[in-house]
């Protein structure tokens, strides 16, 4: 236990309920009746794999994102793999990936047999650094995987200009960015495809696993719907080697229910984020910079502190339990040891990995809990 002076926190005894990084159950309780009714409809129609409930969600999700097409799949990692497969990226090819991201971005590249080539993030936005991309491009480079990390957009215009200059595809990893916008446009529509995760903890999450891809290309949409269904457009006729990557009916039905509420939930996250930024005054805390072109939906609210272990112990001592995203950057993961990266290769990503903390962030977080979090952080020494 860490030794902190008694009486330092005047509101500590007023708010003793444990504050977790995330509380999925609170959201469920809001939509419990609608969710159960949606599940019952799927069961009554026995539409468990793909089918009308997935199709209904796909149509509404495409409309909400401003895209021509949406393809529901089994999870977000598969969404990335499906995108790269559809673009004919495979063995011998390279895809540029930010070192500061969840590992699934790199998995999507590796699962098609291509090689992820990592680049650093910027020191302030913590998104992929456009200035570091061109030096990594080789004749084998086929695409750039840009990640809208923590719910904030990367500099799409700058990265797209590089992709166009070198005749590369741009795949947007939007797994944390449902509703985020760049210069007013919903993410996922500037590159060739935008890939989403509907994991339960996401801003838009299902009951179980789910993922999706949006695109404005009819040809790529047609191929993706075939690939996810065993390479088949007509039952028992298979045009190419495909996969069983369909989204489940229950998952689609739950997502259609939640889609009605996502804008309100995102606004609540923005309101909490604004309070954190405006009211946390402790000089030990550094915030992610939000450029004027970015409209974040704050899937995560990440800060950095000089001594993370001490800060985490302090917060836990006061019944607050932040998260860590991500304590090991992609290039230093054991799974990619064979690529030959060493410590010091990407200093910004490595600094974040050692100093990042994700504060509690979800739409159901109560104002008094936010008060307590802010007060506790401001009293940290």
N, C-alpha and C positions, 0 to 999 in steps of 0.2 A: 504494500500500500504506500502511496506517496504522501508525504507529510505536508499538509497545507494548513495555514493558520485558521483557527476557529473564527466564525463570525465574518469571514471575508465576503460571503455571498448572502446578502439580505433576503433574496428570494429562494434560496435553496430549500428551505423547509416548506415553502408554498408550492413548489413544483417537484415532487419526488417521484412522479411516474417516469419510468425508464423511457428515454428518447432514442429510438433506433435510427439508423441511417435511412431505413425504408420500412414502411408498414403497408403491405399489400392488402391485408384483411380489411382495413378501414375503407378502402375503395370498394371492395367486394360488398360490404354491408350497404353501401349507397345504392348499388344496382342489383341487389340480391334477387328481388322478385323478377325483374326483367331477365336476368341471366338464367334463372331456373326455368322460366317460361321458354326462353330460346333453346335451351338444352332439351326440354320436353318436345319441342317441335322437331328437332333433329332426330330424336329417338322415335317419335311417331312415324316419321317418314323414312326411317332407317337410312338416312343419307349421311353415312359416317365418313366416307372417303371422297374428297372432292364434292361435286354435286352442287345443287342449287344454292345452298347457304354460303358456300365458298364463292360461287359466282356472284351472288348478291353483294357480298363484301368487296370483292374485286372491283365491281362497277362503281361502288360508292367511294372506295379508297382512291381509285383513279381520278374521279371527279374532285375529291377533296384535295389531292395533291396537284391538280391541274395537268395531269398526264393523260395521254390517249389510252394507255393500257396498264393494267396491273395483273400480275401473276402470283397467286398464292402458293407457297411451298411449305415444306415441313419445318424449316427453321431458318434463321438468318445466315448461318454458315453455308447452308445449301443455296441460299439466294445468291451469295457471292460466287460459289462454284458454278451455278447455273449461268450467271452472267458471263464468266470467263469461258465456259464451255461454248456458249452460244456465239461468242466472238472468235471461236476457233483458236484460242490460246492454249498451248500445250507444251509438251517436252521440248526443251531447247530455247523456249521463250523466257523473257524476263518481264516482270511487272514491278514498277516502283511503288513502294509501300512506306508510309510513315513508321518510324520506330516507336513512336508514342501512340499506341492504339491497343485495343484488345486483340489478342492473338488471332481471333477468327478472321480478321482481314487478311492476314498472311496465309491462314489455312486455305482460304478460297483459291489463292494462287497455287499453293502446293498440291492441293487435291486434283488439279488438272495437269499436274506434272511440270508446271513452270516454276521458275525461281523467283522468290521475292527479293528485291533489291531495296534495302532500307535507306531512308534519308531522315535527317533530323527534323525536329519541329522548331518553330520560332521560340525565342526566349520570352515573349510576352503573350501571344495568343495561344501558344501551346499546340497549334495546328501545324500541318505539314508546311515546311518552309519552301516556297516557290524558288527562292534563290539557290537552293541546294539540289534541285532536281536535275538540271541539265548536265551537270558534271557526272551524273550516274547513268545517263542514257548511252546505250551501245547499239550496234546493229541488231542485237537480239531483243531489244526493248519493244514491247508490243502495246503496253498500256500503263496508265497511271491510276492507282487506286487512292483516291482522296477520301479522307475520313472527316465527317462532321462530328468531331469529338466533343463529348460532354453535352451535346445538344447545340453547340455553336458551329457555325459554318466555317469551313476553311475558305481561303481566298480563291473562289472558283474562277473568276475572270483571269487572274494571273496564271493559274494552273492550266486552264483551258487553252490559253494562248500558247503555252509551251507544248501542250499536246498537239494542237493544230500545226504548230511550226514543224514538229517532227513526225507528223502523220501517225499519232498514237491515239488509241482509245482512252477515254476518261470514264472510269466507273466510279460512281459516288457511293461510298459506304455511309448510308443514312440510318444505321442501326440504332443510333441514339438521338435522332434528330427529327422525329415525327412532328411536323408543323413548323420546323425552322425555315427561315427564309434568308436568301441572299439577294440584296438589292430588290426586295419585294417579291421575288420568285421563290416558290417552294423548292426545297432541295430535291435533287434527283432528276431534274429536268434539263440540266445543262449538258451533262455528259451523255454517253450513249445509254446508260442505264443507271437507275438508283436502287440500291439494295437495302432492305429493311429487315429488322428483327422484331418479332412480336413476343419475345420472351416475357414472362409474367411481370418482371420488374421494370419494363420499358414504359415510357409515357403512354404508349398504346400497346398493351400487353394482353395476351389471351390466357386461357386456363390450360396450361400445358406448354407446348412448343409451337412456334409458327414463324414464318418469314414471308417476304414478298419482294418482287422486282417490279419497278415501273419503267416504262419506255414509251417513246413516241413513234417507234418504228413498228409498222405492221409486220414486216418480215421477221424481225427478232421476236416479236410477241408470238407469232405462229410457231416459230421453232421452240421457244421456251415452253409453250403449252404442250407441245409434242414430247420434248425431252423429259419433262417431269412425269409423263404418263407412259413410260416404257418406249419412248420414241414412236408413239402411235397417235394418229389422228382418227383412224377408223379402227374399231375394236378388232383385235387379233391380226391387224396388219401393221407391221413395224418398219418404218422408213429408215431408221438408223438405230444404233445401240443407245438405248435410253435408260431411264432411272425411275425408281419408285419414290418420287419426291412430292407427292400430292399433300396439300393441306387437309386436315381433318374437318369434317362438317361441324363438329362442336366448336372447334377453334374459330372457324369462319363466322359462325353465328354469334359467338361472344364478341368478336372484334366488331361486328356490325352494330351490336348494342353499344359498345364503348365508344365507337366513332362519333356518336351523337354528343358525347361529353368531352371529347379531347380538347376542344378549343378552350373550354372553361377551365379544365384541369391545367392546361399549359399556362393560362393567364395567372392562375394561382401560383404556379411555380415562379413566374416572372415577378409577381408581387413579393414573394418570399426572398427571391434573389436581390431585388431592389433594396429590401430592408437590410439584408446582410451587407451589401455594398455600402449603403449609406450610414449604417449604424455601428458596424464593427470598426473600431478606431484603433485597435491594437497594432502597433508598428511591426510586430512580429509576423503579421499576416500579409501575404501577397495574393492578390486576386488575378484571375485570368483577365486579360485585356479584351474588351469587346469593341471591335472596330465599327465604324459608322455603317458599314455595309451589312453587318451581321445582325440578325434577329434570332437570338438564342431561345430555346425552349427549356434549358436548364434540366436536362435529364440528370446531370450531376452538377453539383456546385463544388468545384475543386479549388482549394487554396494550397499554398505552400507555407511551411513554417521551418525555421532553422533546425529545430530539434524535434523531429516527429515523434519519437518514442516518448519523450517527456510530455509533449502536448497531448498525445493519445491517452497516456496514463492519467493526466490531469482531467481530461474530459470524462473518461470512464469513472474516475473518482466522484464526479459530479453527475453521474447517471446519464451521460450522453455518450452515444456509441457511434462515432463516425465510421466511414468506410475508407478503403484504399483502392485507388484506380490510377495507375497499376504499379505495383512495387518492383516489377522486373520488366524492363523494356524488351521489345520483341527480339532485337538483335543479340541480346545476352541470354535468351532462353536456351536451355539445354537442347531442345528440339532443333535449333538452328545453329548449333555449335559447328557443324560441318561447313558452314558458310564462311567461317574464319573471322568473324567480327570480334573485337576485343574491347575491354573497358576504355573509355575515352574516345571511342569512334564518334559518338553522338552526344556531346556534353549536355545539351539542353534536355534531351529525353532522359538522360541518366540523372540529371539533377532533379527533375520532376519525380522520377521513380523513387528517389531517396527522400523526398521532402513533401510529396503530395498528401493531402487529406481531403476526403469528400464529406462535407457537412451534411447533416440530415436534410433531405430534399424530397418532398412528395406533396401533392396537392392537399392532402388531408391533415398536414401538419398544423396544429392549432397555434393561434397567435400568441398565447401565453407560453407555449413551448419555444416559439421563435424568440420571444422576449428573453427567456431564460438562457437560450443558447448564446444570444448576442452578449448578454450581461456576463456570462461565464467566460466567454472568449476575451472580452475587454478587460477582465480582471486577471487574465493569465499573465504570469511573469516568468 
